[in-house]
Amino acid sequence: MQLLALGLNHNTAPLSLREKVAFPADQIGQAVQAARVWFGNDGTSRIGDEAAILSTCNRTEVYAASDLPGGADAVLDSTAHFLASYHNLPYGDLRPYLYALPQGDAVRHAFRVASGLDSMVLGEPQILGQMKDAVRQAEAAGGLGTYLHQLFQRTFAVAKEVRSTTEIGAHSVSMAASAVRLSQRIFDSLAEQHVLFIGAGEMIELCATHFAAQNPKSITVANRTMERGEALAHRFNGRAIRLAELPAQLASFDIVISCTASTLPIIGLGLVERAVKARRHKPMFMVDLAVPRDIEHEVARLNDVFLYTVDDLGVVVQTGMENRQAAVAQAEAIIETRVQSFLHWIDHRAVVPIIQDLHDSSEAMRLFELERARKLLARGESIEVVLEALSRGLTAKFLHGPQQALNHAEGDERARLAVLLPQLFRTRR
């Protein structure tokens, strides 16, 4: 069984492609089942094939444990075809941006992702929660088996250790803080600005916390579910509106932060053009943290609109890397130690079937000789004779296989067996 991590992320693929292969949260379970069927090759999920899918604004990754032939390259091709087929994309557009990480590299990658070392924002904590959600959905869909279950349990333990024993989290500059910093380049003070948040998830909540600390003139939350929008708005002394009210009210806002789970843009070029006109070309600052994007990318061409995507903010938060290197080195050292420990566990798992076969075959030998001994006793043979026959029979059966292997072997193979067999049977020359 081979562990694999396959996918694309902010380092290998542009936002325009990442948003096309992102999986909506309510489709993850279905996608996991589809992946298992796909890798089954014969149209059915095979026992032992395991899969989990992590889909965030920075990455779409498939974690798998499978015995597919052909190595990592073959599995990479199969994964590319799966993603292309599932999202109705040309295979050639997707394949160059994908990576495949086998066994130890896959384990190391999972540990680094959960610890925030592979994030656009170094040390950011949200990825750990997103990974746990992905694992819960994979488990509910039947995608977790022995290998992935153990991988993710250890992944979460490593992430906890990294965050509790290093200062990696202390050096994290969040997307939310970066959004505030960028807005201050457009507006001298946020005290006179009206801020709109679209969505009511964890990222929007974080952004609202940062912007509220700047005491803007007003805070409004637009959400598909009015109840959630009102709950979030109430925390920041704001008001809530429905998404359907955006066309009529967008022009009222100076700052717009959006992060929803919509698969299609909810703010189009035409809507923003009308809002800018109604604002008499006062500048509008917009941040789109969603993948797929909530705001059509053509909006960035408007003269009076300053639109930033999740990738744009990622560039901002990379400043000050030199202050984080000590924490990174500590985290990497912890991860490497835990990777080796997990690979050791995998090596032990590889011999489990062999050990089970040895137990089964030896049990069959034991039962056969025991039955023969009972028959001898039933015929009136003395206990001494029966015990002698039982011990000789068991010994002959246990030694038959090794003796045959040694007799039929030649050259280097015979030399290796000559060294190995005494160690296995603890005999002395």
C-alpha positions in Angstrom: 0.0 0.0 0.0 1.4 3.4 -1.0 0.6 6.7 0.6 0.3 9.6 -1.8 -0.5 13.3 -1.8 -1.5 14.8 -5.1 -2.9 18.2 -6.2 -2.0 21.8 -6.8 -1.6 24.8 -4.6 -0.8 28.5 -4.6 2.9 27.7 -5.4 2.2 25.7 -8.5 -1.1 27.1 -10.0 -2.6 30.5 -10.5 -5.9 31.5 -8.9 -7.7 31.3 -12.2 -7.0 27.5 -12.3 -7.3 26.8 -8.5 -10.9 28.2 -8.5 -11.8 25.8 -11.3 -10.8 22.7 -9.4 -12.0 23.8 -6.0 -14.6 21.5 -4.5 -17.6 23.1 -2.8 -17.9 22.0 0.9 -21.2 20.2 0.2 -19.6 18.1 -2.6 -16.5 16.8 -0.7 -18.2 13.5 0.4 -19.5 12.9 -3.1 -16.1 13.7 -4.6 -14.3 11.3 -2.2 -16.6 8.5 -3.3 -16.0 9.4 -6.9 -12.2 9.4 -6.4 -12.3 5.9 -4.8 -14.4 4.6 -7.7 -12.0 6.2 -10.2 -8.9 4.7 -8.7 -10.6 1.4 -8.5 -10.3 1.1 -12.3 -13.0 -1.6 -12.5 -15.8 0.8 -11.6 -16.0 -0.1 -8.0 -14.2 1.0 -4.9 -11.7 -1.6 -3.9 -11.3 -2.7 -0.3 -8.2 -1.0 0.9 -8.3 2.0 -1.4 -8.5 5.2 0.7 -9.0 8.8 -0.3 -9.6 12.2 1.3 -9.9 15.6 -0.4 -8.7 18.9 1.0 -10.0 22.0 -0.9 -9.3 25.5 0.3 -8.5 28.8 -1.3 -4.9 27.9 -1.5 -5.0 24.2 -2.6 -6.9 21.3 -3.9 -5.3 18.0 -2.8 -6.1 14.3 -2.9 -4.6 12.2 -0.1 -4.7 8.5 -1.0 -3.6 5.1 0.1 -3.7 2.7 -2.8 -1.9 -0.2 -4.4 -2.3 1.2 -8.0 0.5 -0.1 -10.2 2.9 2.2 -12.2 4.3 4.3 -9.4 3.7 8.0 -8.6 3.7 9.1 -12.3 0.9 6.8 -13.2 -1.1 7.9 -10.2 -0.4 11.5 -11.0 -1.8 11.0 -14.5 -4.8 9.2 -13.1 -5.4 12.0 -10.6 -5.2 14.6 -13.3 -7.7 12.7 -15.4 -10.0 12.4 -12.3 -9.9 16.2 -11.5 -10.3 17.1 -15.2 -13.2 14.8 -15.6 -14.9 15.8 -12.4 -14.6 19.5 -13.1 -15.1 19.2 -16.9 -11.7 20.7 -17.7 -9.2 19.8 -20.4 -6.6 17.4 -19.1 -3.8 19.3 -20.8 -4.7 22.5 -19.0 -4.4 20.8 -15.6 -1.6 18.3 -15.7 1.4 20.7 -15.8 0.3 22.3 -12.5 -0.1 19.1 -10.5 2.4 17.5 -8.1 2.6 13.9 -6.8 4.3 13.1 -3.5 4.8 9.5 -2.6 5.1 7.9 0.8 7.6 9.8 3.0 7.1 13.0 1.0 3.4 12.7 1.3 3.6 12.3 5.0 6.0 15.2 5.4 3.7 17.4 3.2 0.6 16.6 5.3 2.5 17.5 8.5 3.7 20.7 7.0 0.3 21.7 5.6 -1.4 21.2 9.0 1.3 23.1 10.8 0.9 26.1 8.6 4.4 25.8 6.9 3.0 25.3 3.4 0.4 28.1 3.6 0.4 31.4 1.8 0.4 32.9 5.3 3.2 31.2 7.3 1.8 29.7 10.5 -1.8 30.6 9.8 -4.2 28.5 12.0 -7.2 28.2 9.7 -5.7 25.3 7.7 -5.8 22.9 10.6 -9.5 23.3 11.0 -10.0 23.0 7.3 -8.0 19.8 7.3 -10.0 18.3 10.2 -13.3 19.2 8.3 -11.9 17.4 5.2 -11.0 14.3 7.3 -14.5 14.2 8.9 -16.1 14.4 5.5 -13.8 11.7 4.1 -14.6 9.4 7.0 -18.3 9.9 6.6 -18.0 9.0 2.9 -16.1 5.8 3.7 -12.8 7.2 2.4 -10.6 6.5 5.5 -9.0 3.2 6.2 -6.1 2.2 8.4 -3.4 4.2 6.6 -5.1 7.5 6.1 -6.8 7.4 9.6 -3.3 6.9 11.1 -1.8 9.6 8.9 -4.3 12.2 9.8 -4.3 11.4 13.5 -0.5 11.9 13.6 -0.8 15.0 11.4 -3.1 16.7 13.9 -0.8 15.7 16.8 2.3 17.1 14.9 0.4 20.3 14.2 -0.5 20.7 17.9 3.1 20.0 18.9 4.5 22.5 16.4 2.1 25.3 17.6 2.6 24.6 21.3 6.4 24.3 21.3 7.5 26.9 18.6 6.5 30.5 17.9 5.4 29.7 14.3 1.9 31.0 15.1 3.2 34.2 16.8 4.7 35.3 13.5 1.6 34.8 11.5 0.2 37.9 9.7 -3.3 37.1 8.8 -5.1 37.8 5.5 -7.5 39.9 7.6 -4.8 42.1 9.0 -3.3 42.5 5.5 -6.7 43.6 4.2 -6.9 46.3 6.8 -3.3 47.4 6.0 -4.1 47.6 2.3 -7.3 49.6 2.9 -5.3 52.1 4.8 -3.3 52.8 1.7 -6.5 53.9 0.0 -8.2 55.7 2.9 -6.2 57.8 5.4 -8.6 56.7 8.1 -11.3 54.1 8.3 -13.3 56.1 10.7 -15.4 57.6 7.9 -15.7 54.5 5.8 -18.7 52.2 5.4 -17.6 48.5 5.4 -19.6 45.6 3.8 -18.8 42.0 4.6 -20.3 39.4 2.2 -20.6 36.0 3.8 -20.7 34.9 7.5 -18.0 32.2 7.7 -14.8 32.0 9.7 -12.7 34.2 7.4 -15.3 36.9 7.3 -15.6 36.8 11.1 -11.9 37.2 11.3 -11.9 40.2 8.9 -14.8 41.8 10.7 -12.8 41.6 14.0 -9.8 43.3 12.4 -11.8 46.0 10.7 -14.1 46.7 13.7 -10.9 47.4 15.7 -10.4 50.4 13.4 -13.8 51.9 14.3 -15.3 52.3 10.8 -18.4 54.5 10.4 -20.6 51.5 9.8 -20.4 47.7 9.4 -22.9 45.7 7.3 -23.1 41.9 6.7 -24.7 40.5 3.6 -25.4 36.8 3.7 -27.7 34.3 2.0 -29.0 33.2 5.4 -30.4 36.2 7.2 -30.2 34.6 10.7 -26.4 34.0 10.4 -25.8 37.4 9.0 -27.7 39.1 11.8 -25.8 37.1 14.4 -22.5 38.2 13.1 -23.5 41.8 12.5 -24.8 42.0 16.1 -21.4 41.2 17.5 -19.9 44.3 15.8 -22.9 46.6 16.3 -23.7 46.4 12.6 -26.7 45.5 10.5 -27.5 42.6 8.2 -28.9 42.6 4.7 -29.7 39.8 2.2 -27.5 39.1 -0.7 -30.5 40.0 -3.0 -30.2 43.6 -1.7 -26.6 44.0 -3.0 -27.6 45.6 -6.4 -29.5 48.4 -4.7 -27.0 49.0 -1.8 -23.5 48.3 -3.1 -22.8 51.9 -4.0 -23.2 52.8 -0.2 -20.0 51.0 0.7 -16.4 52.2 0.5 -14.9 48.8 1.5 -16.2 45.4 0.5 -14.8 42.1 1.8 -16.2 39.0 0.3 -15.7 35.3 1.1 -18.6 32.9 0.4 -18.9 29.3 -0.8 -20.6 30.3 -4.0 -19.5 28.4 -7.1 -20.2 31.5 -9.3 -19.4 35.2 -8.9 -22.0 37.1 -7.0 -20.7 40.6 -7.9 -20.3 41.2 -11.6 -18.6 43.9 -13.6 -21.9 45.6 -14.5 -23.0 45.8 -10.9 -19.8 47.4 -9.8 -19.8 49.9 -12.8 -23.2 51.1 -11.8 -22.1 51.4 -8.1 -19.0 53.4 -9.1 -21.1 55.7 -11.2 -23.6 56.2 -8.4 -20.7 57.0 -6.0 -19.5 59.7 -8.4 -16.2 57.8 -8.8 -15.3 57.8 -5.2 -12.7 55.0 -4.7 -14.0 51.6 -3.7 -11.7 49.1 -2.0 -12.7 45.4 -2.6 -11.1 42.2 -1.3 -12.2 38.8 -2.7 -11.0 36.0 -0.4 -13.1 33.3 -2.0 -12.0 30.5 -4.2 -13.8 30.2 -6.6 -13.9 34.0 -6.8 -17.0 36.0 -5.6 -16.1 39.1 -7.7 -15.5 38.9 -11.4 -11.9 39.5 -12.2 -12.7 42.1 -14.8 -13.7 44.5 -12.0 -10.0 45.1 -11.4 -9.8 47.1 -14.6 -12.1 49.8 -13.3 -10.2 53.0 -12.6 -11.9 53.8 -9.3 -11.9 50.2 -7.9 -9.0 48.7 -6.0 -9.6 44.9 -6.1 -7.4 42.4 -4.3 -7.6 38.6 -4.5 -6.4 36.0 -2.0 -3.2 35.8 -4.0 -2.6 39.5 -3.8 -2.9 39.4 -0.1 -0.5 36.5 0.0 2.2 38.7 -1.4 1.7 41.3 1.3 1.9 38.8 4.2 5.3 37.4 3.1 7.1 40.5 4.4 9.3 40.0 7.5 10.2 36.3 6.7 13.6 36.7 8.3 11.9 37.1 11.7 10.2 33.7 11.3 13.2 31.5 10.2 14.1 30.3 13.7 10.5 29.2 14.3 10.4 27.5 10.9 13.7 25.6 11.6 12.3 24.3 14.9 9.0 23.3 13.3 10.8 21.5 10.4 13.0 19.5 12.9 9.9 18.4 14.8 8.2 17.4 11.6 11.2 15.4 10.3 11.4 13.4 13.5 7.6 12.6 13.4 7.9 11.7 9.7 10.5 9.0 10.4 8.4 7.7 13.2 5.4 7.3 11.0 7.4 5.7 8.2 8.7 3.2 10.8 5.0 2.4 11.6 4.3 1.9 7.8 7.3 -0.5 7.5 5.9 -2.6 10.4 2.4 -2.5 8.7 4.0 -4.0 5.6 4.9 -7.2 7.4 1.6 -7.7 9.1 0.1 -9.9 6.3 3.3 -12.0 6.3 3.1 -12.5 10.0 -0.6 -13.3 9.7 0.2 -15.9 7.0 2.8 -17.5 9.3 0.3 -17.7 12.2 -2.3 -19.3 9.9 0.0 -21.8 8.4 1.5 -22.8 11.8 -1.9 -23.1 13.3 -2.9 -25.4 10.4 0.2 -27.5 11.1 -0.6 -27.6 14.8 -4.2 -28.7 14.3 -3.1 -31.4 11.9 -0.6 -32.9 14.2 -2.9 -32.6 17.2 -5.6 -34.5 15.4 -3.1 -37.2 14.4 -2.0 -37.5 18.1 -5.6 -37.9 19.2 -6.1 -40.7 16.8 -3.0 -42.4 18.1 -4.3 -42.1 21.7 -7.6 -43.5 20.6 -5.9 -46.6 19.2 -4.2 -47.1 22.5 -0.7 -45.8 21.9 1.2 -44.8 25.0 1.4 -41.1 25.9 5.2 -41.2 25.5 4.9 -42.5 21.9 2.2 -40.0 21.0 4.2 -37.0 22.4 7.3 -38.2 20.6 5.3 -38.4 17.3 3.6 -35.1 17.9 6.9 -33.2 18.5 8.7 -34.9 15.5 5.7 -34.1 13.3 5.6 -30.5 14.2 9.3 -30.0 13.9 9.4 -31.7 10.4 6.5 -29.5 9.2 8.1 -26.2 10.4 11.5 -27.1 8.9 10.1 -28.5 5.6 9.7 -25.0 3.9 13.1 -23.6 4.9 14.9 -26.8 4.0 13.2 -26.9 0.6 14.1 -23.2 0.0 17.8 -23.9 1.0 18.0 -27.0 -1.2 16.6 -25.3 -4.3 18.5 -22.0 -3.9 21.8 -21.4 -5.6 24.7 -18.8 -5.5 24.0 -15.6 -3.6 20.5 -16.6 -2.7 21.7 -19.7 -1.0 24.4 -17.7 0.9 21.7 -15.2 2.1 19.5 -18.0 3.3 22.4 -19.7 5.0 22.8 -16.5 7.1 19.2 -15.7 7.5 17.7 -19.1 8.5 19.8 -19.6 11.7 18.7 -16.1 12.8 15.1 -16.9 12.2 15.1 -20.2 14.0 17.7 -19.1 16.6 19.9 -22.1 15.9 23.6 -22.3 16.5 26.2 -23.7 14.0 
